[in-house]
Amino acid sequence: MNVIVGGMTDIGLEIAVYLADRGMDVTAIDRDGVRLGRAEKRLDALFLESHEGTKDTLLRAHVENAELVVFATKSDELNLFAAAQARRLGAKRTIALVRFEDHLGGAPGLARNIHDVDFVLCPIMLTAAEAHRVAHSLRVLNQTHIADGRITVEEIPVDHDDPVVGHTIDQIGLPDSVRLVALVRDGVWVPAAPRERLQVGDRVILVGRRGAILQAERRFQPGGQRALRQAFVIGGGRIGLHVSRAFLAEGVKVTLVDQDHARCQMRSIDLPDATIIHGDGTDIYLLEQEGVRTSDVVVACTNDDESNLVASLLALRLKTPHAVTLVHRPQNVVVYEHLGLEATVSRPLVMANHVGRVARRGEATDVVEIADGMLLAIDFLVRHDSQVNGQKIGDIPFPANTIPCFVVKETSIVPAAPSTELEDGDQLIAVVPPKQRKSIESLFRSNSRGP
């Protein structure tokens, strides 16, 4: 796959590295020779030192052969203009990153087919959403949402004190709208047979309706999973604002701390139901005085990595159960986890993952890597002229090891049983090994598009 990434910012570089590491042919463009030189040290790619958005630059990068073009400069307007121009010049898919959510037309972090661009992504909103998700799912190793957010895919580790240890899969009692589709055991994946007994160290792959997944998670935790009641947010920037809004919308009490007095005044208007504290989130006495001990989770999301590190470590020292730490420099993630921070969120890595999902799409609406890349969770759209339209799932010649999970219809989500008939507009959620992807895609390909 030929990919062009314009703008070797921190986010642009991580996107380029992510795609190159997965075997894609990357052309990296930046007008700044210093940024381009930094990229050359980490990236096996073609490099073009030129203005990112001009027609001449795009033609020199052979945009007409690009299957994906991503613009991640520091200018929203340039990213939108350049991505739209790349689309007009023949790029198959285009992505523009924007700092301000006004460009999304009301979409929550990601908008499709807007401003003549295929995908417009807001790193701030998507990073805030990831921090909020992690705060709710600290036991979960990986979690993502597909089928327009209606289906959740996640991995949960089995620990020694979990109530499911030694039980067979059919004894767990999962909700009807959740399936345990596979296990990762001793570094390999195995299909989830009903009589398979769960062992310490297993990782279970769950796929299901978004709301029901929370019920399923409780089966794996001693005493069930306690809902969040109080959150302590350190950092009142835009990420902190979006995280706080998400908590408040769920009825969670929020205390927000920021050192900037003017920003605190703004946030008291933006978040009238939150408690706003003007102070230093790395001051252990302030944290204790303002009730961090009684919070269920701390989210440290200032603009400074060191401040986030200190704030999270202090919160854990004061016996806050969990801390979510924002990391701006991806190279710090491993260090912070080594220091005992259980949940880190890196904006460049979050964006690299989102762009990677777009890059992996073929006949699929969405594709997510799970089980360390040993499996893919794929959202297939049933088209009116595809081979599977009108067929029952049990009659479709799926390749070996395909696990059909759910069929998402316009008004319902139904289990993918052998008798379930696929209709035009349905979405089939399936889990497959990567090597089987092309075979299953051929079943869903529109006949009018050819091989």
LUMSEVO-404085 format. One record per residue (C-alpha): residue in one letter; residue number from 1; x, y, z. Coordinates in steps of 0.1 Angstrom, whole numbers, plus 5000, padded with zeros to 4 digits. Example, Ala and Ser with C-alpha at 12.3 -4.5 7.8 and 13.67 -1.06 7.14 Angstrom:
! residues 2
   aa     i     c1     c2     c3
    A     1   5123   4955   5078
    S     2   5137   4989   5071
//
This chain:
! residues 451
   aa     i     c1     c2     c3
    M     1   5000   5000   5000
    N     2   5014   5034   4990
    V     3   5008   5061   5017
    I     4   5017   5098   5019
    V     5   5020   5115   5052
    G     6   5023   5153   5051
    G     7   5037   5170   5082
    M     8   5063   5153   5104
    T     9   5049   5167   5137
    D    10   5049   5144   5167
    I    11   5016   5130   5156
    G    12   5025   5128   5119
    L    13   5058   5110   5127
    E    14   5040   5084   5148
    I    15   5014   5078   5121
    A    16   5042   5073   5095
    V    17   5061   5049   5118
    Y    18   5030   5030   5126
    L    19   5021   5025   5089
    A    20   5057   5017   5078
    D    21   5060   4991   5106
    R    22   5030   4974   5091
    G    23   5046   4970   5057
    M    24   5032   5001   5039
    D    25   5053   5022   5015
    V    26   5054   5056   5031
    T    27   5064   5089   5016
    A    28   5070   5116   5043
    I    29   5066   5152   5034
    D    30   5077   5183   5054
    R    31   5090   5217   5045
    D    32   5112   5217   5077
    G    33   5145   5199   5071
    V    34   5150   5195   5109
    R    35   5117   5177   5114
    L    36   5124   5156   5083
    G    37   5159   5147   5096
    R    38   5143   5135   5129
    A    39   5119   5114   5109
    E    40   5148   5098   5089
    K    41   5163   5084   5121
    R    42   5131   5064   5129
    L    43   5114   5058   5096
    D    44   5122   5037   5065
    A    45   5105   5058   5039
    L    46   5109   5082   5010
    F    47   5114   5118   5021
    L    48   5104   5149   5004
    E    49   5114   5183   5017
    S    50   5088   5206   5003
    H    51   5057   5226   5012
    E    52   5031   5199   5022
    G    53   5000   5212   5005
    T    54   5009   5223   4970
    K    55   4998   5206   4939
    D    56   5034   5203   4927
    T    57   5045   5186   4959
    L    58   5016   5161   4957
    L    59   5024   5152   4921
    R    60   5061   5147   4929
    A    61   5049   5123   4956
    H    62   5028   5104   4930
    V    63   4996   5112   4948
    E    64   4976   5095   4919
    N    65   4991   5061   4931
    A    66   4984   5067   4968
    E    67   4959   5045   4985
    L    68   4960   5068   5016
    V    69   4970   5104   5021
    V    70   4972   5118   5057
    F    71   4979   5155   5065
    A    72   4991   5162   5101
    T    73   5007   5196   5100
    K    74   5000   5222   5127
    S    75   4975   5241   5105
    D    76   4939   5229   5103
    E    77   4933   5249   5071
    L    78   4964   5235   5054
    N    79   4954   5199   5063
    L    80   4919   5203   5050
    F    81   4930   5220   5018
    A    82   4958   5196   5011
    A    83   4937   5165   5018
    A    84   4909   5177   4995
    Q    85   4934   5185   4968
    A    86   4949   5150   4971
    R    87   4915   5135   4967
    R    88   4909   5155   4935
    L    89   4943   5144   4922
    G    90   4933   5107   4925
    A    91   4942   5096   4961
    K    92   4920   5067   4971
    R    93   4914   5078   5007
    T    94   4923   5110   5025
    I    95   4926   5121   5061
    A    96   4930   5155   5076
    L    97   4938   5161   5113
    V    98   4923   5192   5129
    R    99   4929   5209   5163
    F   100   4895   5225   5165
    E   101   4862   5206   5166
    D   102   4844   5232   5147
    H   103   4857   5215   5115
    L   104   4838   5183   5124
    G   105   4803   5195   5118
    G   106   4792   5183   5152
    A   107   4807   5148   5149
    P   108   4824   5135   5181
    G   109   4860   5134   5171
    L   110   4858   5119   5137
    A   111   4838   5130   5107
    R   112   4834   5113   5074
    N   113   4830   5128   5039
    I   114   4832   5164   5050
    H   115   4851   5194   5034
    D   116   4858   5171   5004
    V   117   4879   5149   5027
    D   118   4871   5112   5035
    F   119   4880   5114   5072
    V   120   4885   5144   5094
    L   121   4900   5136   5128
    C   122   4904   5158   5159
    P   123   4933   5144   5181
    I   124   4922   5164   5211
    M   125   4887   5149   5212
    L   126   4898   5114   5203
    T   127   4925   5115   5230
    A   128   4900   5127   5256
    A   129   4876   5099   5245
    E   130   4904   5074   5249
    A   131   4913   5087   5284
    H   132   4876   5085   5294
    R   133   4874   5049   5281
    V   134   4905   5038   5299
    A   135   4892   5053   5331
    H   136   4861   5030   5329
    S   137   4880   4999   5317
    L   138   4912   4997   5337
    R   139   4911   4959   5337
    V   140   4907   4959   5300
    L   141   4939   4955   5279
    N   142   4924   4967   5246
    Q   143   4890   4981   5238
    T   144   4876   4996   5206
    H   145   4842   5003   5191
    I   146   4830   4994   5156
    A   147   4798   4994   5137
    D   148   4793   5032   5143
    G   149   4799   5026   5181
    R   150   4772   4999   5185
    I   151   4796   4970   5190
    T   152   4826   4968   5214
    V   153   4856   4945   5210
    E   154   4879   4941   5240
    E   155   4905   4919   5257
    I   156   4904   4910   5294
    P   157   4932   4892   5313
    V   158   4923   4864   5337
    D   159   4939   4869   5371
    H   160   4944   4844   5399
    D   161   4916   4858   5421
    D   162   4890   4862   5393
    P   163   4858   4842   5399
    V   164   4859   4827   5364
    V   165   4892   4808   5370
    G   166   4886   4771   5364
    H   167   4851   4776   5350
    T   168   4841   4766   5315
    I   169   4831   4793   5291
    D   170   4795   4782   5291
    Q   171   4794   4785   5329
    I   172   4804   4822   5330
    G   173   4769   4834   5322
    L   174   4776   4862   5297
    P   175   4747   4884   5284
    D   176   4731   4871   5252
    S   177   4745   4901   5233
    V   178   4781   4894   5242
    R   179   4803   4866   5228
    L   180   4836   4852   5241
    V   181   4850   4844   5207
    A   182   4887   4834   5214
    L   183   4914   4831   5240
    V   184   4950   4840   5239
    R   185   4970   4814   5258
    D   186   5007   4809   5260
    G   187   5012   4834   5231
    V   188   4988   4818   5206
    W   189   4951   4822   5200
    V   190   4926   4794   5203
    P   191   4888   4794   5194
    A   192   4866   4796   5225
    A   193   4849   4762   5228
    P   194   4820   4761   5253
    R   195   4837   4735   5275
    E   196   4871   4752   5276
    R   197   4882   4761   5311
    L   198   4896   4795   5318
    Q   199   4931   4796   5333
    V   200   4952   4822   5350
    G   201   4971   4842   5324
    D   202   4945   4837   5297
    R   203   4933   4867   5277
    V   204   4897   4865   5266
    I   205   4884   4883   5235
    L   206   4849   4897   5240
    V   207   4826   4910   5212
    G   208   4792   4924   5220
    R   209   4767   4952   5222
    R   210   4783   4982   5238
    G   211   4761   4985   5268
    A   212   4762   4948   5276
    I   213   4800   4946   5276
    L   214   4800   4964   5310
    Q   215   4778   4936   5324
    A   216   4802   4910   5310
    E   217   4832   4927   5325
    R   218   4817   4922   5360
    R   219   4819   4884   5356
    F   220   4857   4886   5356
    Q   221   4861   4908   5387
    P   222   4859   4897   5423
    G   223   4828   4913   5438
    G   224   4818   4928   5404
    Q   225   4829   4960   5389
    R   226   4822   4992   5408
    A   227   4808   5020   5388
    L   228   4827   5053   5388
    R   229   4812   5079   5412
    Q   230   4838   5105   5415
    A   231   4867   5116   5392
    F   232   4896   5140   5398
    V   233   4908   5157   5367
    I   234   4942   5175   5368
    G   235   4946   5199   5339
    G   236   4919   5221   5325
    G   237   4930   5223   5289
    R   238   4907   5211   5261
    I   239   4914   5174   5268
    G   240   4906   5179   5305
    L   241   4874   5198   5294
    H   242   4862   5170   5272
    V   243   4871   5143   5297
    S   244   4852   5162   5324
    R   245   4821   5167   5302
    A   246   4820   5129   5295
    F   247   4821   5121   5332
    L   248   4795   5147   5341
    A   249   4772   5133   5313
    E   250   4772   5100   5332
    G   251   4764   5115   5365
    V   252   4800   5112   5378
    K   253   4811   5139   5402
    V   254   4841   5158   5389
    T   255   4868   5179   5406
    L   256   4890   5197   5381
    V   257   4923   5213   5391
    D   258   4944   5238   5371
    Q   259   4971   5263   5378
    D   260   4959   5290   5354
    H   261   4934   5313   5372
    A   262   4918   5326   5339
    R   263   4914   5290   5327
    C   264   4897   5281   5359
    Q   265   4872   5309   5355
    M   266   4865   5297   5319
    R   267   4860   5261   5331
    S   268   4836   5272   5358
    I   269   4814   5285   5330
    D   270   4820   5255   5307
    L   271   4814   5230   5336
    P   272   4789   5245   5360
    D   273   4783   5211   5377
    A   274   4820   5204   5384
    T   275   4841   5216   5413
    I   276   4869   5238   5399
    I   277   4900   5243   5420
    H   278   4927   5268   5412
    G   279   4959   5252   5422
    D   280   4989   5229   5415
    G   281   4979   5193   5407
    T   282   5014   5181   5417
    D   283   5010   5195   5453
    I   284   5004   5165   5475
    Y   285   4988   5187   5502
    L   286   4963   5202   5478
    L   287   4954   5168   5464
    E   288   4948   5155   5499
    Q   289   4928   5185   5510
    E   290   4906   5185   5479
    G   291   4896   5149   5484
    V   292   4917   5129   5459
    R   293   4915   5099   5484
    T   294   4878   5096   5479
    S   295   4880   5097   5441
    D   296   4876   5065   5421
    V   297   4900   5077   5394
    V   298   4925   5105   5387
    V   299   4930   5117   5351
    A   300   4962   5137   5348
    C   301   4960   5155   5315
    T   302   4981   5187   5316
    N   303   5002   5198   5287
    D   304   5034   5187   5305
    D   305   5045   5150   5308
    E   306   5064   5154   5340
    S   307   5035   5171   5357
    N   308   5012   5143   5347
    L   309   5037   5117   5359
    V   310   5041   5134   5393
    A   311   5004   5140   5398
    S   312   4995   5104   5390
    L   313   5022   5089   5413
    L   314   5011   5112   5441
    A   315   4974   5102   5436
    L   316   4983   5065   5438
    R   317   5004   5072   5469
    L   318   4973   5088   5485
    K   319   4954   5055   5478
    T   320   4934   5067   5448
    P   321   4924   5033   5432
    H   322   4934   5042   5397
    A   323   4952   5069   5377
    V   324   4951   5076   5339
    T   325   4981   5095   5327
    L   326   4983   5116   5295
    V   327   5017   5112   5278
    H   328   5026   5137   5250
    R   329   5059   5121   5241
    P   330   5054   5085   5231
    Q   331   5089   5074   5241
    N   332   5078   5081   5277
    V   333   5051   5055   5277
    V   334   5073   5025   5285
    V   335   5092   5045   5312
    Y   336   5060   5056   5329
    E   337   5045   5021   5329
    H   338   5078   5008   5344
    L   339   5073   5033   5372
    G   340   5040   5018   5381
    L   341   5015   5038   5361
    E   342   4989   5013   5350
    A   343   4971   5033   5323
    T   344   4988   5058   5299
    V   345   4972   5075   5270
    S   346   4995   5090   5243
    R   347   4979   5114   5218
    P   348   5003   5105   5189
    L   349   4998   5068   5195
    V   350   4960   5072   5197
    M   351   4960   5090   5164
    A   352   4983   5064   5148
    N   353   4959   5037   5158
    H   354   4929   5056   5143
    V   355   4947   5062   5110
    G   356   4958   5026   5110
    R   357   4922   5015   5111
    V   358   4914   5036   5081
    A   359   4944   5022   5062
    R   360   4934   4986   5069
    R   361   4900   4990   5053
    G   362   4893   4973   5020
    E   363   4859   4958   5014
    A   364   4854   4962   5051
    T   365   4838   4992   5068
    D   366   4862   4989   5097
    V   367   4891   4966   5107
    V   368   4907   4964   5142
    E   369   4937   4944   5152
    I   370   4932   4923   5183
    A   371   4952   4896   5202
    D   372   4986   4912   5193
    G   373   4977   4912   5157
    M   374   4969   4875   5155
    L   375   4932   4883   5148
    L   376   4912   4910   5131
    A   377   4877   4921   5141
    I   378   4861   4932   5109
    D   379   4829   4951   5101
    F   380   4816   4940   5067
    L   381   4788   4958   5049
    V   382   4763   4937   5029
    R   383   4758   4953   4995
    H   384   4728   4946   4973
    D   385   4749   4930   4946
    S   386   4774   4911   4968
    Q   387   4775   4873   4969
    V   388   4763   4871   5005
    N   389   4731   4892   5001
    G   390   4701   4871   5008
    Q   391   4721   4841   5021
    K   392   4719   4825   5056
    I   393   4752   4826   5075
    G   394   4753   4788   5077
    D   395   4753   4786   5039
    I   396   4781   4811   5033
    P   397   4815   4794   5024
    F   398   4835   4813   5050
    P   399   4873   4805   5051
    A   400   4886   4784   5080
    N   401   4887   4799   5115
    T   402   4862   4826   5106
    I   403   4841   4835   5137
    P   404   4809   4853   5127
    C   405   4798   4872   5158
    F   406   4768   4896   5152
    V   407   4747   4911   5125
    V   408   4740   4948   5129
    K   409   4707   4957   5113
    E   410   4691   4991   5111
    T   411   4671   4988   5143
    S   412   4686   4958   5160
    I   413   4717   4937   5167
    V   414   4713   4899   5164
    P   415   4737   4870   5170
    A   416   4752   4856   5139
    A   417   4735   4822   5140
    P   418   4736   4797   5111
    S   419   4700   4806   5103
    T   420   4705   4844   5103
    E   421   4699   4858   5068
    L   422   4720   4887   5056
    E   423   4702   4915   5039
    D   424   4712   4946   5019
    G   425   4726   4972   5044
    D   426   4734   4947   5072
    Q   427   4768   4948   5088
    L   428   4784   4915   5098
    I   429   4809   4916   5126
    A   430   4834   4887   5123
    V   431   4867   4878   5138
    V   432   4893   4862   5114
    P   433   4930   4856   5112
    P   434   4947   4882   5090
    K   435   4957   4856   5063
    Q   436   4920   4849   5057
    R   437   4910   4885   5052
    K   438   4912   4885   5014
    S   439   4892   4854   5011
    I   440   4863   4867   5032
    E   441   4865   4901   5016
    S   442   4858   4885   4982
    L   443   4824   4872   4996
    F   444   4813   4908   5004
    R   445   4827   4925   4973
    S   446   4802   4943   4951
    N   447   4799   4924   4919
    S   448   4797   4957   4899
    R   449   4832   4966   4911
    G   450   4850   4935   4897
    P   451   4878   4915   4914
//
